[in-house]
Amino acid sequence: MDTSSASSYTAKLIDGPLEGKTVATAFLETGDPRPRLELNTDKGKHYIYARAAGLEFGAEDDDRPTAVEYRFIETVFD
């Protein structure tokens, strides 16, 4: 499978209230992983996560990662 042309990747939430969860996320138009995620809940709040250092690739020659780690920043209440 050629993952270099994939339009999305797995965001791995490595801490905070959603620790251990994963979310399918689209790449930016530039092809880069998103620097920040805002994840909504159904309870009037959303969580802010920022990109961490961890990247996973499907193969050594892939241009884009298949998974990226994100760290918890804050909870924002609506």
N, C-alpha and C positions, 0 to 999 in steps of 0.2 A: 504494500500500500504506500502511495506517495503522500506523506503527511506535509511536505513542503507547500502544497497547494491547499491545505485544509483551511477552512474559514473560521474554525473555532478550536478551543483548547479547554482543558480541565483546570479550573481554579481550585487549588487545594487550600482549605482554610485551616491553618496550623495552630491557631490559638483563639482565645475569646469565646463568646457565647455559641458560636457555630463550629467550634473545634472539631476536626475530624470529618466535616462535611465537604462535599465537592459540588461544584457548579459548572455547567457548560457555559463558556464565555466566548464571545466573538473577538477576533483580533481587531485592532484599530485599522483604519484605512491604509496606514503606512505599513501594515503587516506586523507591527509590534504588539506584544501583550499589553493589556491595559495597566496603567500605573496604579489605578485605584478602582475599587468596586464599591458600589452602594447597593446593599441588599435589603429590600423591603420585607417587612413582616406584616401579618394581618392584624397586628395589635397596636397600630399607631406609632410605630418606631421603625427605624432602619439602622443597619449596621454599616460602618465604614471600615473597609479593609484596604491596606496598601501592599503593593507588590514587595515580596521578599527576594532573597538571593537564589532560592532553589528553583532549578529548571530541569525538566525531564524531556528527553528526546526519544523518538521511536527508533532512530538509527543515527549512527555517527555523522552521516552526511546531510541530515535534515537541516533546513534553514530555520524552521519554526519549531518551538517546543510543543510537545503534546500535553504537558502539564506545567503549571507555574504555582509556586507557593505564595500565599498572602497572609499577612499578619493583621490582627485586629487593632484598630485605631480608636474608635469611639462608637457610642450609641447615640443616635439623634432621635428625639421625641417630637412627633408632629403636633 
